[in-house]
Amino acid sequence: MENAKLTIKEKMGYGLGDTASNIVFQMVANFMLIFYTDVYGLSAAAAGTLLLSVRLFDGFTDPVMGGIADRTRTRWGSYRPYILFLAIPYGVLACLAFITPDFDTTGKLIYAYITYGLLMTCYTAINIPYGALGGVMVNDPKERTSLQSYRFAMAMAALVIIVWAIPRLVEFFGQGSDTKGYPLAMVFMGALAASCFLLCFKMTKETIQVTERKSFRHIYKDFFELFKNDQWLVIAIISLATLTLIGIRASVAPHYIKYYVGDESLLSNFLTVAAIGSVLGAISTNFLSKYFEKKVLFQVALVVVIISHSLFYVIANDQILLIFIIYFIANFAHMIITPIMFSMVADTVDYGVEKIGRRLTAITFSGHLLAIKFGFAIGGALAGWLLSAYNYIPNQQQTDETLSGILLAFAGIPVICTVICLIVIAKYRLTEVEVKKIQLKLIGTEQQ
């Protein structure tokens, strides 16, 4: 087991993979719900159910993809081939998901289910191997945290690109027609995503080789063995709650600005400022993790997220500058949490070898991605359902009742999710010292 340091080129190459992933992820997170309700023509409830149903399907595909990737052996490694061969299909499907066909309501709903389902299936097939790749590039805990901080800094760079460029590209290509503007904007973004994945493949390598060949018959057995790994379970619960927060908040952020604040022209700047906060948070994680144990840093960031979201209930909707500042702080703190969380997943792989006697790298990351997808799906569905429950009507002035529902989705539910994370993280015990001890024990076992 090598403990060599990664080069900046390798870290940036790996980060490009999440730039590609987040071009689609952030497009779905920030614009899919308002696209479906205000452009495509679905009801808020139907859109929410769609976002949840497709992700429930991932409950079957994620473990399968993790098992397949763990069993893949090629001259490019176990995980990198999927990045190479699925990059272009990924970009194409991103475009198809934002086309509005000239169908009746039923036809549109069917088309939405098919295209969104295919996009998320392709996302699974490329993102699970990508996530697992980070676990076999290096095994040093601090290097893993550094790698993940690069990853999420570049992921948030995609967020900046998306939230700044999409409204402008939709307006430029659509010339007043969002129905035409969205798919043409996604042609540009899809090509960018595919290019980033191809560069990720070229600039990375797998250094921790897994030589054991596993039978395909036991993929689901491998998945259920994850639940014997109590530390992975802690991170899975936190990931579920964290992505529920992201899913609901991002989905209603356009509604919050358009209707609660009352000025749709602020949306691009609002999301861009938040994205810059996320980038700076991810960059800061690389620096802060050198001086603070990551669990402590994680807990402090959670407290900041709770406080910042709570403040949205205190400030008035016309205090624009204050709203921008608080959302910047919330995203800054949240993006300290995210790279640490992913580095913890890699640590649970090592712990799992000691706990259950097997190294399940891609299965571990697929299980984690499944928790993320479920959380994101629950968040997106809750956003649609809450809008429907509070009598949201697209493109009209909203009632006080509806505005309170928008605020609940944007700030109230995120506070609840973060409190859950703060409670659960107390059960996590894989400190950097403990991970080092486990790795040394595994090295001794391998040498015997």
N, C-alpha and C positions, 0 to 999 in steps of 0.2 A: 504494500500500500504506500503510494508516494505521497509526500507532503509538500511537493514543489509548489512554488508560488505561480500564479497565473500571470500572464502578461496583460498589459492594458488592452492590446489588440484582441486577445482572447475574450476578455471581459466585455469589450465593446461589441465583438462579434456575437457573443451570447445575448447581449442586450438587444441587438437588432431583431432577434427572434421575438422578443416581447413587444418591440415596436410594431412588428407585423401583426402579432396577436391582438394588440390593443387598438389597432386601426379598426378592426371589426368589433372587438369587445366594447370599446368606447362609443362606437357608432350605435351599437345596439343599446348600450346603457343610457346614452344621452339623447338619442333621437328616435329610437324605434317606437316607443309608445306614442309620442306626439305625431310621428309619421303615420302610424296606424289609425289614430283617432282623428287627426285634423287634416290629413292629406289622403290617405288610403281609403278612409270611410268606414272603418270598423267602430263598433261601440266600445266604450272603455272597458266594459265587463268582458266582451268577447276578446279584446286585445289582451287583457290580463290573463284570461284562461289559456289563450294561445301561448303566451310567454311561459306559463307554468307547465303546460302539457308537453311541449317539446323538450323541456329540460327533464321532465320525469322519464322520458324515453332514454335520456342519457344515463339513467340509472342502470340500464342494461348494456349500453355501448361502452361506457367508461371502463368497467372492470375488464371487459373483453379486450379493449385496446391496450390496456396496461399489461395484460397477460401476453398478448401477441408481441408487444414491443420487448418485454423481458425475454422472450423466447427467440427473438430475431438475432441472427448472426450473419453479418456481411462484412465485406472488406472495408466498409465505411463505419462499421460499428453496429451497435444494436438500435440506436435511437436516431442518429443523424439521417439515415436513408429516408425516413418519413418526411423530414423537413425538405429534402431535395425533391421528392416525387409529388408531394401534395401542395407545394407552394402555388403553382399556377391554378389548379382547381379551386383552391381556397380564394384566390382573387376573383375568379369568375363567379363563384357562388355569392360572394359579397355583393356583386352588382345585381344579380338576379333577384336577390331578396328585397331590393328597393324599387323594383318595377311595379307600376300600378296597371294591371291588365284591364282591358275593356270588357269585364265580366259583370254579371249580376252579383248581388251580395253573397250568395252561396258560393259562386265560382271564385270570387275574390278571397273568401275565407279559406277555401280549399287550396288555392294557389299560395296563400300566405303560410299555411301549415306545411306545404311541401317544400317551398323555397327556404323558409326559416329552419325547418327540420334538417334539410340537406346541409345548410350552412353550419349549423351547430354540430352535425355529425362530422363534417370535415374539420371543424375546429377541434373536436375531440381527437380525431385521428392524427392531427399534427401537433396539438398542444401538449398532449400527455407525453409523447416521446421528447418533446422540447423540454418540458419540466424535468423529466428524468435525466436528461443530458446534464443538467446542472449538478446532479448528484454523482456523476461519474467523471466530471472534469477535475475535481479536487476533493480532498477529504478533510482538510484543515478547517475547523469551525469558524475561525475568523476570516479565512479566505472565502468560505462559503457565504458568510454574511456580506463580505465585500462584493462578491460576484452577484449576489442578489440585489445589492444596492445599485450596482451598475445596471442590472436588468430593469429595475423599476424606475430608475432615473430615465432610461431610454423608453420604457413603457409609457411614462408620463409625458415624454416628449411627443409621443403619438397622440396623447390626449390633447396637448397644446395644439398640435397640427389639426386634429379633428374639430375641436370646438371653435378654433379661430377660422379654419378654412371652409368647413361644411356650409354654414349659412351663406358665405360669400360665393362659394362654388354653385350652390343650389340657385341662388339669385342670378349668377352670371349665365349658367347654362340654361336655366329655366325661363329667363326673361319674363318673370311674372307667373310662371306655371311651376309649382313645386312638384307636380306629377312628372314633368319632364326633367326638372333640375336634379332631383335626388338620384336617379339611376346614372345620369351622366357624371355627376360628382363622384359616385362610387366606382365608375370606370377608372377614374384617376386614382382614387384611393386603393382600389383593388390591385392595380398595377404596382403601386408603391409597396403594398403589403407583400406581394409575391417577390419583389426584388429584395426586400429586407430579409425574407426567409432564405433566399438563395445565398445572400452574403453571410448569413448566420451559419449555414452549412459549410461554406468555404473557410470561415475564420475560426472554427472551433474543432476540437478533437476530443475523443473519449480516451482518458488515460487510465481509468480504473476498469480493467477488463473483467467481465464475468464469463467464466468458461463453462459453468454448469449448464447443461441443456435440460430443459424441463418439458414435460409432456403437456400438450395442449388440452388434455382432458381435465386438468385440475385448475383451470383459470379461476373459476368461481370459488373453489376451495382456497386458493391463494388469497382471494379478496376477503373472504370471511375470516381468514386467519389474522387479517389486519386488526380486527376488533379485540384480539388478545394483546395487542400493543397499546397499553393504556395511555402512553404519552402521545402516540399518534391520535388517539381518540380525543384527547384534550385539544389538540390543534385543530382537529376536524370540527369540533363543536364551535370553537372560536371562529374558524373560517366560515362556517355556516351563518353565524350571527353577523360577522363582519360584512359578508357579501349580501346578506339581506339588507343591511344598512345601505351599502352602495347601490344595490338594485333599486330600492324604493326611492332613495334620495335623488339619484341620477335621473330616474324616469320622470320624476315630477319637477325637477329643477326648471325645465322650460315652462311648465305650467306656473310654477312659483313666480318667475319673473314676468311672464306674460299677463297673468291674472292677479296674483297677490300683490306684487310690486306695481304692476300696471303699465309696464313699458317694455314691450317685446324687443325694442331696438337695443336694450341693454344685454340681451342674452349672450351674444358672442363675447362681449367684454367680460361679463360675469363668469362665464365658464373658462375663459382664457386666464383670468386672474387666479381662479381656483386651480387650474392646471399648472400654472407657474408655481403655486404653493406646493403642489404635489411633487413637482420636479425637485424643488429645493429641499423638500422633506426627504426624498429618496437619497439625494446627494449628501445631506446632513447625516443620514444613517451611517454611511461609510465612515465619516469622521467620528461621530459620537460613539459608535460601537467599539472604537479603539480605547475609549476611556471608561465606558460603563458596561456592566454586565447586561446582556441583551434582554433578559427577563425584566430587570429593573427599568430599563429604557422603554420597554414595551408597556409596562404598567403606567409610567408617567405619561406617555403619549395617549393612552386610553383615557386618563383623567382629563387631559386637555380637550379631547374629542367630546367628552360628556359636557364639559363646561361650555364650550363654544356652541354646540347645538342648542343647549338650554337657553342661551342668550337670544336666539331668534324669537323666543316667546316674550322677551322683554322689550326689544327695540321695535319702533314703529316702522311700518312698511314704506315710509317716505325718507327714512334715514339711509340713503343709498350708499354713501361712503362707508358707514359703519357695517352695513350688510356685506359689502364687498370684503372688508377687512376681516370680519368674523369668519366668512366662508373660506378666505385664504388661510387663516389659522387652522380651521377644522381640517382642511385638505393637507396642510403641511404636517400636522400631527398624525393624520391617518396614514400618510405615506411613510412615516417612520415605522408604523406598525406592520405594514404589508411586507417589506423585504425581510424583516426579522421573522415574521411568521413563516415565510417560505424557507428560510435557512433552518428553522426549527424542524420542518418536514424532513429535510435531508438528515438532520441529526436523529430523527426517529427511525430512519432506515438502519443506522448503526445499532441503535438501541434494540430494534426488532430482531437483528441477528442474534443478539444475546438473549432476548426474551423468548423468541419462538424458534430459534435455531436456523433461520433462513434469511437470505438477503432478497427482499422483494422491492427492488428499486422502482420500477415503472408502476407496479401495482400500488405501491405506497403513494406515488404521485397521482395516479389515476383516482385513487380513493379520495385524496385531498382535492383534486379537481372536481370530483363528483360533489363533495361538500360545498365547494365554491359555486358550482353550477346550480345546485339546489337552493343555496342561499340567494343567489342572483335571481333565480326563477321565482322564489317566494317573494322577494322584494319587488320584482316587476309585476307579479300578479297582484300583490297587495296594493301597489300603486293604482292599477286599473280598477280593482274592486273598490278601493276607498273612494276614488273619484266617482264611480258609479253610485256608491252608497250615499255620498254627499251631493248627489244630483248634479254632477258636472255635465254641462252642455257645451260642446266645442264651439269656438269662435263667437262666443257671446259674453256679455258682462256676467260675472258669477255672483251668486248670492253670498251673504255672510256665512251661511252654513257651508257652502262649497269651499269658500276661502279657508275656513277653519279645518276642513278635511285636507286641503292642500298643505297647510302648515303642519298638521299632524303627520302627514306622510314625509314631508321634507325635513322636519326637525324632531318631532316627538318620538316616532318609531326608532330613528337612529340613536336617541338617548337610551332607550330600552335595550337595544341590541348591544350597545357598548357596555352598559352595566353588566349584562350577562357575561361578556368577555372578561371584564375585570374580576368577576367572581371565579370564573373557570380557570383563568391563567394561574391562580394560586396553587392549582394542582400540578402545574408543570415543574419538573425537577431536573431537567437535562441542562444544567448549567454548562458553561464551556469547560470547566474543570472535569465535570462528570463525563462529558462526551470524550474528552481526551483519555480518561481512564478506560472507557469502554473500547476505544480504538486500540489502545495499547494491549488490552486483554485479547482483542480479536487477532492482532498481529502475532501475539504469543501462541494463540491457538493454531493459526495457520502454519506457523513454523514448526510445530510439533509433528 
